[in-house]
Amino acid sequence: MTTGPLLIHQVTSGVSVDSIYYRDECVKPLIKKLLKKRPSSGTNDIKFHHDSPKDIVVNYLHKEKIKIMAYPPYSFDLAPCLE
């Protein structure tokens, strides 16, 4: 069940979003909000899905015992129609 977004993050113009920024400014605050919202479950049953995970982000998620969902392989059958 969802009740709306947990985190909305605006990036200041001119700021580069690299893996360290993404981990520290997006992923860590999101995990903190999840833990605050569901304190009794901890990080159990959290599944994280995102594009092209970098090692620094993956290492953090593993450290926090958060499952990473596999990104589905590209399929022409599932590709949007561009006609």
PDB file of N, CA, C and O in Angstrom:
ATOM      1  N   MET A   1       0.850  -1.180   0.000  1.00  0.00           N
ATOM      2  CA  MET A   1       0.000   0.000   0.000  1.00  0.00           C
ATOM      3  C   MET A   1       0.891   1.237   0.000  1.00  0.00           C
ATOM      4  O   MET A   1       1.856   1.314   0.761  1.00  0.00           O
ATOM      5  N   THR A   2       0.570   2.189  -0.842  1.00  0.00           N
ATOM      6  CA  THR A   2       1.326   3.430  -0.889  1.00  0.00           C
ATOM      7  C   THR A   2       0.411   4.587  -0.513  1.00  0.00           C
ATOM      8  O   THR A   2      -0.803   4.545  -0.715  1.00  0.00           O
ATOM      9  N   THR A   3       1.024   5.603   0.032  1.00  0.00           N
ATOM     10  CA  THR A   3       0.269   6.801   0.398  1.00  0.00           C
ATOM     11  C   THR A   3       0.905   8.038  -0.216  1.00  0.00           C
ATOM     12  O   THR A   3       0.751   9.142   0.307  1.00  0.00           O
ATOM     13  N   GLY A   4       1.611   7.861  -1.308  1.00  0.00           N
ATOM     14  CA  GLY A   4       2.246   8.996  -1.958  1.00  0.00           C
ATOM     15  C   GLY A   4       3.748   8.877  -1.914  1.00  0.00           C
ATOM     16  O   GLY A   4       4.289   7.923  -1.354  1.00  0.00           O
ATOM     17  N   PRO A   5       4.422   9.844  -2.504  1.00  0.00           N
ATOM     18  CA  PRO A   5       5.886   9.785  -2.572  1.00  0.00           C
ATOM     19  C   PRO A   5       6.523   9.908  -1.193  1.00  0.00           C
ATOM     20  O   PRO A   5       6.028  10.630  -0.327  1.00  0.00           O
ATOM     21  N   LEU A   6       7.622   9.198  -1.003  1.00  0.00           N
ATOM     22  CA  LEU A   6       8.381   9.304   0.245  1.00  0.00           C
ATOM     23  C   LEU A   6       9.457  10.365   0.148  1.00  0.00           C
ATOM     24  O   LEU A   6       9.828  10.978   1.148  1.00  0.00           O
ATOM     25  N   LEU A   7       9.955  10.579  -1.055  1.00  0.00           N
ATOM     26  CA  LEU A   7      11.050  11.529  -1.213  1.00  0.00           C
ATOM     27  C   LEU A   7      10.935  12.212  -2.562  1.00  0.00           C
ATOM     28  O   LEU A   7      10.796  11.559  -3.596  1.00  0.00           O
ATOM     29  N   ILE A   8      10.994  13.506  -2.537  1.00  0.00           N
ATOM     30  CA  ILE A   8      11.091  14.294  -3.768  1.00  0.00           C
ATOM     31  C   ILE A   8      12.375  15.087  -3.632  1.00  0.00           C
ATOM     32  O   ILE A   8      12.548  15.853  -2.685  1.00  0.00           O
ATOM     33  N   HIS A   9      13.264  14.900  -4.574  1.00  0.00           N
ATOM     34  CA  HIS A   9      14.576  15.550  -4.486  1.00  0.00           C
ATOM     35  C   HIS A   9      14.801  16.407  -5.720  1.00  0.00           C
ATOM     36  O   HIS A   9      14.745  15.912  -6.845  1.00  0.00           O
ATOM     37  N   GLN A  10      15.052  17.683  -5.509  1.00  0.00           N
ATOM     38  CA  GLN A  10      15.354  18.593  -6.615  1.00  0.00           C
ATOM     39  C   GLN A  10      16.853  18.794  -6.686  1.00  0.00           C
ATOM     40  O   GLN A  10      17.512  19.002  -5.667  1.00  0.00           O
ATOM     41  N   VAL A  11      17.382  18.730  -7.883  1.00  0.00           N
ATOM     42  CA  VAL A  11      18.809  18.941  -8.093  1.00  0.00           C
ATOM     43  C   VAL A  11      19.011  20.382  -8.533  1.00  0.00           C
ATOM     44  O   VAL A  11      18.372  20.856  -9.473  1.00  0.00           O
ATOM     45  N   THR A  12      19.899  21.060  -7.846  1.00  0.00           N
ATOM     46  CA  THR A  12      20.224  22.444  -8.159  1.00  0.00           C
ATOM     47  C   THR A  12      20.860  22.508  -9.544  1.00  0.00           C
ATOM     48  O   THR A  12      21.665  21.649  -9.906  1.00  0.00           O
ATOM     49  N   SER A  13      20.502  23.512 -10.300  1.00  0.00           N
ATOM     50  CA  SER A  13      21.057  23.707 -11.634  1.00  0.00           C
ATOM     51  C   SER A  13      22.580  23.735 -11.575  1.00  0.00           C
ATOM     52  O   SER A  13      23.164  24.419 -10.735  1.00  0.00           O
ATOM     53  N   GLY A  14      23.215  22.992 -12.467  1.00  0.00           N
ATOM     54  CA  GLY A  14      24.671  22.978 -12.534  1.00  0.00           C
ATOM     55  C   GLY A  14      25.326  21.894 -11.692  1.00  0.00           C
ATOM     56  O   GLY A  14      26.536  21.689 -11.783  1.00  0.00           O
ATOM     57  N   VAL A  15      24.545  21.198 -10.876  1.00  0.00           N
ATOM     58  CA  VAL A  15      25.097  20.139 -10.030  1.00  0.00           C
ATOM     59  C   VAL A  15      25.129  18.841 -10.827  1.00  0.00           C
ATOM     60  O   VAL A  15      24.146  18.474 -11.470  1.00  0.00           O
ATOM     61  N   SER A  16      26.261  18.152 -10.782  1.00  0.00           N
ATOM     62  CA  SER A  16      26.388  16.860 -11.458  1.00  0.00           C
ATOM     63  C   SER A  16      25.907  15.763 -10.524  1.00  0.00           C
ATOM     64  O   SER A  16      26.278  15.728  -9.350  1.00  0.00           O
ATOM     65  N   VAL A  17      25.087  14.876 -11.044  1.00  0.00           N
ATOM     66  CA  VAL A  17      24.596  13.756 -10.251  1.00  0.00           C
ATOM     67  C   VAL A  17      25.442  12.536 -10.611  1.00  0.00           C
ATOM     68  O   VAL A  17      25.217  11.876 -11.625  1.00  0.00           O
ATOM     69  N   ASP A  18      26.426  12.255  -9.747  1.00  0.00           N
ATOM     70  CA  ASP A  18      27.231  11.058  -9.935  1.00  0.00           C
ATOM     71  C   ASP A  18      26.776  10.014  -8.918  1.00  0.00           C
ATOM     72  O   ASP A  18      25.819  10.251  -8.181  1.00  0.00           O
ATOM     73  N   SER A  19      27.440   8.874  -8.869  1.00  0.00           N
ATOM     74  CA  SER A  19      26.985   7.794  -7.993  1.00  0.00           C
ATOM     75  C   SER A  19      27.077   8.168  -6.512  1.00  0.00           C
ATOM     76  O   SER A  19      26.247   7.726  -5.718  1.00  0.00           O
ATOM     77  N   ILE A  20      28.057   8.963  -6.132  1.00  0.00           N
ATOM     78  CA  ILE A  20      28.189   9.374  -4.731  1.00  0.00           C
ATOM     79  C   ILE A  20      27.046  10.323  -4.361  1.00  0.00           C
ATOM     80  O   ILE A  20      26.434  10.174  -3.303  1.00  0.00           O
ATOM     81  N   TYR A  21      26.760  11.290  -5.220  1.00  0.00           N
ATOM     82  CA  TYR A  21      25.640  12.206  -4.981  1.00  0.00           C
ATOM     83  C   TYR A  21      24.334  11.419  -4.892  1.00  0.00           C
ATOM     84  O   TYR A  21      23.537  11.632  -3.979  1.00  0.00           O
ATOM     85  N   TYR A  22      24.120  10.515  -5.840  1.00  0.00           N
ATOM     86  CA  TYR A  22      22.895   9.711  -5.864  1.00  0.00           C
ATOM     87  C   TYR A  22      22.742   8.908  -4.577  1.00  0.00           C
ATOM     88  O   TYR A  22      21.661   8.865  -3.991  1.00  0.00           O
ATOM     89  N   ARG A  23      23.834   8.270  -4.139  1.00  0.00           N
ATOM     90  CA  ARG A  23      23.785   7.485  -2.896  1.00  0.00           C
ATOM     91  C   ARG A  23      23.498   8.380  -1.684  1.00  0.00           C
ATOM     92  O   ARG A  23      22.604   8.090  -0.889  1.00  0.00           O
ATOM     93  N   ASP A  24      24.257   9.462  -1.553  1.00  0.00           N
ATOM     94  CA  ASP A  24      24.177  10.292  -0.350  1.00  0.00           C
ATOM     95  C   ASP A  24      22.961  11.200  -0.298  1.00  0.00           C
ATOM     96  O   ASP A  24      22.420  11.442   0.782  1.00  0.00           O
ATOM     97  N   GLU A  25      22.520  11.706  -1.440  1.00  0.00           N
ATOM     98  CA  GLU A  25      21.427  12.679  -1.450  1.00  0.00           C
ATOM     99  C   GLU A  25      20.072  12.099  -1.819  1.00  0.00           C
ATOM    100  O   GLU A  25      19.044  12.725  -1.561  1.00  0.00           O
ATOM    101  N   CYS A  26      20.053  10.923  -2.413  1.00  0.00           N
ATOM    102  CA  CYS A  26      18.780  10.322  -2.839  1.00  0.00           C
ATOM    103  C   CYS A  26      18.494   9.003  -2.129  1.00  0.00           C
ATOM    104  O   CYS A  26      17.458   8.854  -1.481  1.00  0.00           O
ATOM    105  N   VAL A  27      19.417   8.045  -2.253  1.00  0.00           N
ATOM    106  CA  VAL A  27      19.164   6.704  -1.714  1.00  0.00           C
ATOM    107  C   VAL A  27      19.162   6.705  -0.186  1.00  0.00           C
ATOM    108  O   VAL A  27      18.229   6.181   0.424  1.00  0.00           O
ATOM    109  N   LYS A  28      20.186   7.282   0.442  1.00  0.00           N
ATOM    110  CA  LYS A  28      20.248   7.274   1.914  1.00  0.00           C
ATOM    111  C   LYS A  28      19.043   7.972   2.548  1.00  0.00           C
ATOM    112  O   LYS A  28      18.453   7.415   3.473  1.00  0.00           O
ATOM    113  N   PRO A  29      18.650   9.171   2.092  1.00  0.00           N
ATOM    114  CA  PRO A  29      17.453   9.791   2.675  1.00  0.00           C
ATOM    115  C   PRO A  29      16.184   8.967   2.451  1.00  0.00           C
ATOM    116  O   PRO A  29      15.309   8.926   3.316  1.00  0.00           O
ATOM    117  N   LEU A  30      16.083   8.311   1.292  1.00  0.00           N
ATOM    118  CA  LEU A  30      14.925   7.463   1.027  1.00  0.00           C
ATOM    119  C   LEU A  30      14.871   6.299   2.014  1.00  0.00           C
ATOM    120  O   LEU A  30      13.810   5.995   2.558  1.00  0.00           O
ATOM    121  N   ILE A  31      16.003   5.652   2.245  1.00  0.00           N
ATOM    122  CA  ILE A  31      16.055   4.529   3.189  1.00  0.00           C
ATOM    123  C   ILE A  31      15.708   5.017   4.599  1.00  0.00           C
ATOM    124  O   ILE A  31      14.983   4.340   5.328  1.00  0.00           O
ATOM    125  N   LYS A  32      16.221   6.182   4.982  1.00  0.00           N
ATOM    126  CA  LYS A  32      15.898   6.734   6.308  1.00  0.00           C
ATOM    127  C   LYS A  32      14.400   6.976   6.456  1.00  0.00           C
ATOM    128  O   LYS A  32      13.820   6.680   7.500  1.00  0.00           O
ATOM    129  N   LYS A  33      13.777   7.515   5.410  1.00  0.00           N
ATOM    130  CA  LYS A  33      12.327   7.761   5.466  1.00  0.00           C
ATOM    131  C   LYS A  33      11.553   6.454   5.523  1.00  0.00           C
ATOM    132  O   LYS A  33      10.554   6.360   6.236  1.00  0.00           O
ATOM    133  N   LEU A  34      11.999   5.444   4.784  1.00  0.00           N
ATOM    134  CA  LEU A  34      11.350   4.137   4.844  1.00  0.00           C
ATOM    135  C   LEU A  34      11.444   3.547   6.249  1.00  0.00           C
ATOM    136  O   LEU A  34      10.469   3.004   6.767  1.00  0.00           O
ATOM    137  N   LEU A  35      12.622   3.659   6.860  1.00  0.00           N
ATOM    138  CA  LEU A  35      12.809   3.125   8.213  1.00  0.00           C
ATOM    139  C   LEU A  35      11.956   3.881   9.231  1.00  0.00           C
ATOM    140  O   LEU A  35      11.443   3.289  10.180  1.00  0.00           O
ATOM    141  N   LYS A  36      11.808   5.182   9.030  1.00  0.00           N
ATOM    142  CA  LYS A  36      10.969   5.974   9.928  1.00  0.00           C
ATOM    143  C   LYS A  36       9.499   5.591   9.765  1.00  0.00           C
ATOM    144  O   LYS A  36       8.751   5.537  10.741  1.00  0.00           O
ATOM    145  N   LYS A  37       9.091   5.326   8.514  1.00  0.00           N
ATOM    146  CA  LYS A  37       7.703   4.987   8.233  1.00  0.00           C
ATOM    147  C   LYS A  37       7.365   3.570   8.687  1.00  0.00           C
ATOM    148  O   LYS A  37       6.238   3.305   9.107  1.00  0.00           O
ATOM    149  N   ARG A  38       8.344   2.648   8.603  1.00  0.00           N
ATOM    150  CA  ARG A  38       8.131   1.252   8.974  1.00  0.00           C
ATOM    151  C   ARG A  38       9.194   0.799   9.976  1.00  0.00           C
ATOM    152  O   ARG A  38       9.990  -0.084   9.658  1.00  0.00           O
ATOM    153  N   PRO A  39       9.224   1.372  11.160  1.00  0.00           N
ATOM    154  CA  PRO A  39      10.315   1.084  12.097  1.00  0.00           C
ATOM    155  C   PRO A  39      10.391  -0.377  12.539  1.00  0.00           C
ATOM    156  O   PRO A  39      11.483  -0.878  12.809  1.00  0.00           O
ATOM    157  N   SER A  40       9.269  -1.060  12.618  1.00  0.00           N
ATOM    158  CA  SER A  40       9.302  -2.433  13.120  1.00  0.00           C
ATOM    159  C   SER A  40       9.887  -3.416  12.114  1.00  0.00           C
ATOM    160  O   SER A  40      10.411  -4.455  12.515  1.00  0.00           O
ATOM    161  N   SER A  41       9.812  -3.115  10.805  1.00  0.00           N
ATOM    162  CA  SER A  41      10.331  -4.063   9.826  1.00  0.00           C
ATOM    163  C   SER A  41      11.780  -3.826   9.451  1.00  0.00           C
ATOM    164  O   SER A  41      12.396  -4.693   8.832  1.00  0.00           O
ATOM    165  N   GLY A  42      12.343  -2.688   9.800  1.00  0.00           N
ATOM    166  CA  GLY A  42      13.718  -2.405   9.396  1.00  0.00           C
ATOM    167  C   GLY A  42      13.823  -2.400   7.888  1.00  0.00           C
ATOM    168  O   GLY A  42      12.926  -1.924   7.192  1.00  0.00           O
ATOM    169  N   THR A  43      14.926  -2.934   7.384  1.00  0.00           N
ATOM    170  CA  THR A  43      15.097  -2.975   5.936  1.00  0.00           C
ATOM    171  C   THR A  43      14.609  -4.295   5.350  1.00  0.00           C
ATOM    172  O   THR A  43      14.769  -4.537   4.153  1.00  0.00           O
ATOM    173  N   ASN A  44      14.015  -5.152   6.183  1.00  0.00           N
ATOM    174  CA  ASN A  44      13.461  -6.410   5.661  1.00  0.00           C
ATOM    175  C   ASN A  44      12.371  -6.107   4.643  1.00  0.00           C
ATOM    176  O   ASN A  44      11.584  -5.176   4.814  1.00  0.00           O
ATOM    177  N   ASP A  45      12.339  -6.881   3.615  1.00  0.00           N
ATOM    178  CA  ASP A  45      11.316  -6.794   2.570  1.00  0.00           C
ATOM    179  C   ASP A  45      11.379  -5.531   1.721  1.00  0.00           C
ATOM    180  O   ASP A  45      10.472  -5.292   0.924  1.00  0.00           O
ATOM    181  N   ILE A  46      12.411  -4.725   1.866  1.00  0.00           N
ATOM    182  CA  ILE A  46      12.578  -3.594   0.954  1.00  0.00           C
ATOM    183  C   ILE A  46      13.249  -4.136  -0.297  1.00  0.00           C
ATOM    184  O   ILE A  46      14.279  -4.805  -0.216  1.00  0.00           O
ATOM    185  N   LYS A  47      12.666  -3.847  -1.447  1.00  0.00           N
ATOM    186  CA  LYS A  47      13.251  -4.230  -2.726  1.00  0.00           C
ATOM    187  C   LYS A  47      13.490  -2.953  -3.511  1.00  0.00           C
ATOM    188  O   LYS A  47      12.586  -2.132  -3.667  1.00  0.00           O
ATOM    189  N   PHE A  48      14.678  -2.793  -3.991  1.00  0.00           N
ATOM    190  CA  PHE A  48      15.085  -1.563  -4.655  1.00  0.00           C
ATOM    191  C   PHE A  48      15.296  -1.840  -6.136  1.00  0.00           C
ATOM    192  O   PHE A  48      15.987  -2.788  -6.508  1.00  0.00           O
ATOM    193  N   HIS A  49      14.697  -1.010  -6.973  1.00  0.00           N
ATOM    194  CA  HIS A  49      14.819  -1.169  -8.419  1.00  0.00           C
ATOM    195  C   HIS A  49      15.204   0.159  -9.033  1.00  0.00           C
ATOM    196  O   HIS A  49      14.495   1.152  -8.873  1.00  0.00           O
ATOM    197  N   HIS A  50      16.315   0.182  -9.729  1.00  0.00           N
ATOM    198  CA  HIS A  50      16.721   1.422 -10.397  1.00  0.00           C
ATOM    199  C   HIS A  50      17.618   1.084 -11.566  1.00  0.00           C
ATOM    200  O   HIS A  50      18.172  -0.013 -11.648  1.00  0.00           O
ATOM    201  N   ASP A  51      17.754   2.045 -12.474  1.00  0.00           N
ATOM    202  CA  ASP A  51      18.568   1.866 -13.676  1.00  0.00           C
ATOM    203  C   ASP A  51      20.051   1.844 -13.342  1.00  0.00           C
ATOM    204  O   ASP A  51      20.503   2.496 -12.402  1.00  0.00           O
ATOM    205  N   SER A  52      20.785   1.095 -14.116  1.00  0.00           N
ATOM    206  CA  SER A  52      22.248   0.996 -14.084  1.00  0.00           C
ATOM    207  C   SER A  52      22.863   1.277 -12.716  1.00  0.00           C
ATOM    208  O   SER A  52      23.468   2.327 -12.498  1.00  0.00           O
ATOM    209  N   PRO A  53      22.700   0.330 -11.802  1.00  0.00           N
ATOM    210  CA  PRO A  53      23.275   0.530 -10.472  1.00  0.00           C
ATOM    211  C   PRO A  53      24.803   0.553 -10.516  1.00  0.00           C
ATOM    212  O   PRO A  53      25.430  -0.329 -11.101  1.00  0.00           O
ATOM    213  N   LYS A  54      25.375   1.545  -9.907  1.00  0.00           N
ATOM    214  CA  LYS A  54      26.830   1.658  -9.816  1.00  0.00           C
ATOM    215  C   LYS A  54      27.302   0.916  -8.570  1.00  0.00           C
ATOM    216  O   LYS A  54      26.540   0.732  -7.621  1.00  0.00           O
ATOM    217  N   ASP A  55      28.569   0.490  -8.582  1.00  0.00           N
ATOM    218  CA  ASP A  55      29.110  -0.295  -7.468  1.00  0.00           C
ATOM    219  C   ASP A  55      28.927   0.390  -6.123  1.00  0.00           C
ATOM    220  O   ASP A  55      28.604  -0.266  -5.133  1.00  0.00           O
ATOM    221  N   ILE A  56      29.130   1.702  -6.075  1.00  0.00           N
ATOM    222  CA  ILE A  56      29.046   2.417  -4.802  1.00  0.00           C
ATOM    223  C   ILE A  56      27.630   2.360  -4.230  1.00  0.00           C
ATOM    224  O   ILE A  56      27.456   2.268  -3.014  1.00  0.00           O
ATOM    225  N   VAL A  57      26.626   2.412  -5.092  1.00  0.00           N
ATOM    226  CA  VAL A  57      25.230   2.333  -4.661  1.00  0.00           C
ATOM    227  C   VAL A  57      24.888   0.894  -4.284  1.00  0.00           C
ATOM    228  O   VAL A  57      24.252   0.652  -3.258  1.00  0.00           O
ATOM    229  N   VAL A  58      25.309  -0.053  -5.107  1.00  0.00           N
ATOM    230  CA  VAL A  58      25.058  -1.470  -4.831  1.00  0.00           C
ATOM    231  C   VAL A  58      25.697  -1.870  -3.502  1.00  0.00           C
ATOM    232  O   VAL A  58      25.067  -2.564  -2.703  1.00  0.00           O
ATOM    233  N   ASN A  59      26.932  -1.446  -3.254  1.00  0.00           N
ATOM    234  CA  ASN A  59      27.606  -1.768  -1.992  1.00  0.00           C
ATOM    235  C   ASN A  59      26.838  -1.212  -0.802  1.00  0.00           C
ATOM    236  O   ASN A  59      26.701  -1.887   0.218  1.00  0.00           O
ATOM    237  N   TYR A  60      26.339   0.007  -0.924  1.00  0.00           N
ATOM    238  CA  TYR A  60      25.550   0.599   0.160  1.00  0.00           C
ATOM    239  C   TYR A  60      24.274  -0.206   0.404  1.00  0.00           C
ATOM    240  O   TYR A  60      23.935  -0.495   1.551  1.00  0.00           O
ATOM    241  N   LEU A  61      23.564  -0.568  -0.668  1.00  0.00           N
ATOM    242  CA  LEU A  61      22.324  -1.321  -0.525  1.00  0.00           C
ATOM    243  C   LEU A  61      22.594  -2.697   0.089  1.00  0.00           C
ATOM    244  O   LEU A  61      21.813  -3.165   0.918  1.00  0.00           O
ATOM    245  N   HIS A  62      23.688  -3.349  -0.308  1.00  0.00           N
ATOM    246  CA  HIS A  62      24.044  -4.646   0.291  1.00  0.00           C
ATOM    247  C   HIS A  62      24.358  -4.483   1.773  1.00  0.00           C
ATOM    248  O   HIS A  62      23.958  -5.306   2.596  1.00  0.00           O
ATOM    249  N   LYS A  63      25.078  -3.413   2.102  1.00  0.00           N
ATOM    250  CA  LYS A  63      25.428  -3.147   3.508  1.00  0.00           C
ATOM    251  C   LYS A  63      24.167  -2.973   4.352  1.00  0.00           C
ATOM    252  O   LYS A  63      24.121  -3.411   5.502  1.00  0.00           O
ATOM    253  N   GLU A  64      23.156  -2.339   3.788  1.00  0.00           N
ATOM    254  CA  GLU A  64      21.893  -2.113   4.494  1.00  0.00           C
ATOM    255  C   GLU A  64      20.944  -3.316   4.389  1.00  0.00           C
ATOM    256  O   GLU A  64      19.820  -3.272   4.889  1.00  0.00           O
ATOM    257  N   LYS A  65      21.410  -4.391   3.733  1.00  0.00           N
ATOM    258  CA  LYS A  65      20.627  -5.623   3.556  1.00  0.00           C
ATOM    259  C   LYS A  65      19.327  -5.388   2.773  1.00  0.00           C
ATOM    260  O   LYS A  65      18.272  -5.928   3.104  1.00  0.00           O
ATOM    261  N   ILE A  66      19.442  -4.570   1.734  1.00  0.00           N
ATOM    262  CA  ILE A  66      18.301  -4.262   0.880  1.00  0.00           C
ATOM    263  C   ILE A  66      18.452  -5.054  -0.415  1.00  0.00           C
ATOM    264  O   ILE A  66      19.503  -5.032  -1.056  1.00  0.00           O
ATOM    265  N   LYS A  67      17.390  -5.748  -0.782  1.00  0.00           N
ATOM    266  CA  LYS A  67      17.412  -6.559  -1.999  1.00  0.00           C
ATOM    267  C   LYS A  67      17.334  -5.652  -3.224  1.00  0.00           C
ATOM    268  O   LYS A  67      16.575  -4.684  -3.248  1.00  0.00           O
ATOM    269  N   ILE A  68      18.131  -5.980  -4.236  1.00  0.00           N
ATOM    270  CA  ILE A  68      18.112  -5.230  -5.481  1.00  0.00           C
ATOM    271  C   ILE A  68      17.372  -6.071  -6.509  1.00  0.00           C
ATOM    272  O   ILE A  68      17.752  -7.208  -6.787  1.00  0.00           O
ATOM    273  N   MET A  69      16.330  -5.510  -7.060  1.00  0.00           N
ATOM    274  CA  MET A  69      15.568  -6.206  -8.097  1.00  0.00           C
ATOM    275  C   MET A  69      16.332  -6.123  -9.413  1.00  0.00           C
ATOM    276  O   MET A  69      16.862  -5.072  -9.774  1.00  0.00           O
ATOM    277  N   ALA A  70      16.379  -7.237 -10.116  1.00  0.00           N
ATOM    278  CA  ALA A  70      17.064  -7.266 -11.402  1.00  0.00           C
ATOM    279  C   ALA A  70      16.313  -6.405 -12.406  1.00  0.00           C
ATOM    280  O   ALA A  70      15.083  -6.360 -12.405  1.00  0.00           O
ATOM    281  N   TYR A  71      17.050  -5.735 -13.245  1.00  0.00           N
ATOM    282  CA  TYR A  71      16.451  -4.930 -14.289  1.00  0.00           C
ATOM    283  C   TYR A  71      16.083  -5.873 -15.425  1.00  0.00           C
ATOM    284  O   TYR A  71      16.928  -6.666 -15.841  1.00  0.00           O
ATOM    285  N   PRO A  72      14.872  -5.823 -15.939  1.00  0.00           N
ATOM    286  CA  PRO A  72      14.483  -6.771 -16.983  1.00  0.00           C
ATOM    287  C   PRO A  72      15.301  -6.552 -18.257  1.00  0.00           C
ATOM    288  O   PRO A  72      15.634  -5.418 -18.601  1.00  0.00           O
ATOM    289  N   PRO A  73      15.620  -7.639 -18.949  1.00  0.00           N
ATOM    290  CA  PRO A  73      16.381  -7.481 -20.190  1.00  0.00           C
ATOM    291  C   PRO A  73      15.538  -6.766 -21.246  1.00  0.00           C
ATOM    292  O   PRO A  73      14.308  -6.823 -21.225  1.00  0.00           O
ATOM    293  N   TYR A  74      16.215  -6.105 -22.151  1.00  0.00           N
ATOM    294  CA  TYR A  74      15.509  -5.402 -23.225  1.00  0.00           C
ATOM    295  C   TYR A  74      14.822  -6.432 -24.118  1.00  0.00           C
ATOM    296  O   TYR A  74      15.402  -7.469 -24.438  1.00  0.00           O
ATOM    297  N   SER A  75      13.622  -6.151 -24.506  1.00  0.00           N
ATOM    298  CA  SER A  75      12.891  -7.057 -25.376  1.00  0.00           C
ATOM    299  C   SER A  75      12.141  -6.245 -26.420  1.00  0.00           C
ATOM    300  O   SER A  75      11.449  -5.282 -26.090  1.00  0.00           O
ATOM    301  N   PHE A  76      12.281  -6.634 -27.670  1.00  0.00           N
ATOM    302  CA  PHE A  76      11.542  -5.947 -28.733  1.00  0.00           C
ATOM    303  C   PHE A  76      10.043  -6.090 -28.523  1.00  0.00           C
ATOM    304  O   PHE A  76       9.277  -5.203 -28.900  1.00  0.00           O
ATOM    305  N   ASP A  77       9.617  -7.197 -27.925  1.00  0.00           N
ATOM    306  CA  ASP A  77       8.193  -7.417 -27.666  1.00  0.00           C
ATOM    307  C   ASP A  77       7.617  -6.407 -26.673  1.00  0.00           C
ATOM    308  O   ASP A  77       6.430  -6.085 -26.709  1.00  0.00           O
ATOM    309  N   LEU A  78       8.483  -5.917 -25.792  1.00  0.00           N
ATOM    310  CA  LEU A  78       8.015  -4.987 -24.747  1.00  0.00           C
ATOM    311  C   LEU A  78       8.375  -3.536 -25.050  1.00  0.00           C
ATOM    312  O   LEU A  78       7.982  -2.632 -24.313  1.00  0.00           O
ATOM    313  N   ALA A  79       9.122  -3.309 -26.134  1.00  0.00           N
ATOM    314  CA  ALA A  79       9.553  -1.957 -26.479  1.00  0.00           C
ATOM    315  C   ALA A  79       8.340  -1.137 -26.924  1.00  0.00           C
ATOM    316  O   ALA A  79       7.445  -1.665 -27.584  1.00  0.00           O
ATOM    317  N   PRO A  80       8.305   0.154 -26.567  1.00  0.00           N
ATOM    318  CA  PRO A  80       7.182   0.989 -26.998  1.00  0.00           C
ATOM    319  C   PRO A  80       7.184   1.164 -28.520  1.00  0.00           C
ATOM    320  O   PRO A  80       8.235   1.164 -29.161  1.00  0.00           O
ATOM    321  N   CYS A  81       6.032   1.308 -29.054  1.00  0.00           N
ATOM    322  CA  CYS A  81       5.871   1.514 -30.490  1.00  0.00           C
ATOM    323  C   CYS A  81       6.223   2.963 -30.819  1.00  0.00           C
ATOM    324  O   CYS A  81       5.712   3.892 -30.192  1.00  0.00           O
ATOM    325  N   LEU A  82       7.076   3.145 -31.781  1.00  0.00           N
ATOM    326  CA  LEU A  82       7.507   4.494 -32.152  1.00  0.00           C
ATOM    327  C   LEU A  82       6.889   4.964 -33.461  1.00  0.00           C
ATOM    328  O   LEU A  82       7.370   5.921 -34.067  1.00  0.00           O
ATOM    329  N   GLU A  83       5.845   4.311 -33.890  1.00  0.00           N
ATOM    330  CA  GLU A  83       5.199   4.695 -35.156  1.00  0.00           C
ATOM    331  C   GLU A  83       4.366   5.929 -35.002  1.00  0.00           C
ATOM    332  O   GLU A  83       3.756   6.387 -35.968  1.00  0.00           O
TER     333      GLU A  83
END
